[in-house]
């Protein structure tokens, strides 16, 4: 499978190829996605932009460890803008992009774990 959202070489390097660690990290990430998406929308609704920036920072680390470089860069931009705050009208777009990207990445992560387990 050609992976577009994740960097499998980075994941293998970061985890030393330990399938159990990869599986655990992916499980935790998958649990985090919906919670994070809901929390982002709540923070946006109550205009807690600083809290939104902190949440973007937190989830950026998870994205980075799973080799989701494009998402990590976007979350860094979102984090910095939310902490100021600036470009408020763009925050909903960041949140939607986060959710969409993660859904696509989960499909790839599941395929990658299946690939590793079949070796």
N, C-alpha and C positions, 0 to 999 in steps of 0.2 A: 504494500500500500504506500502511496506517496502521501506524506504528511505535509500539510500546509500550515497548520496552526501550532504544532509542537516541533521541538528540535530534539529528536531521539538521541543524537550523539551527545548533546548536552546532558540530557537526563541520565544516560548511561555513565557519563563521566562523573556527574555530581553524586550519583548513588553507588559508584563503583560496580555498576551492573547488577546490583542486588535486587532481584525480582520482588522479594518480600518488601523491601523498603519502597520500591517504586509503587507497588500495589497499595501500600499503606498511604503514601503521599497522595496518590490519585483518589483513594477513598475519602480522605480528609478534604481534599479539594472539592470533590463532588458534593460532599455534605455542606460545604461552605457557600457554594454558588447561590443557591436559592435564598439562604439566610442573608447573604451579603446584598443581593439584589433587592430584597424587601427592605433591608435596613437603609440602603442608599436612597430608595424612594421616600422612606419616612423622613430621613434627614433633609432631603431636598424639600419635601413638603413643609417642614417646620423651619426651613431656612437656616439649618445648622450647618453652614458651609465649612466651618473649621472641622466639625465632626466628620463631614463627608470627605474632607481631605485626609484626615487620619485613617478613615476606613479604606480609602483608595491606596494609601501607603501600605496598610496591612496586607491587603489582597495582592498588591504588586509583588510582594515577596513570594507568595505562593505561585503566581504566574511565572516568575523568573526561574524558580527551581524546576518547573516543568518545561522549561525551554520555550515559553510563550513570549518571545522577545517583543513582538509587535504589541501585544496586550500590555506587557510591562511598561513599555515606552508610553503608551496611551494613558495608562494609570498614573504614571509619574507626572505627565502634563496635567491631568485632571487634579491630582493631589496638589500641585503647586498653584494652580488656578483657584481651587477651592479654599485653600488656606489664606489667600489674599483678601477677599474673593474678587475674582475678575472673570469675565466671560460667562456669567451666570446663565445666560440664555442657552449656552451650549451644554450645560450639565446633564440634562435629560438625554441628550445624544450620547454622551459618554456612558451613561448608565445602560442605555439600550445596547450600545456597542459591546459593553462588558458582557451582558447576558447572552447576546447572539454569538459572540466569539467563544465564550465558555461552552455553550451548547455544542458548537462545532468541534471544539477541542476535546470534549468528553468522548465524542464518537471516535476520534483519533486515539485518545489515550486508552480506551477500551480495546481498540484493535491492536494497539502496540502491546498491551499486556497479554492479549491472546496470542500474539505472535511470539512473545518471549516465553510463554508457558508451553508453546508447541515445539520449542527447540530441544 
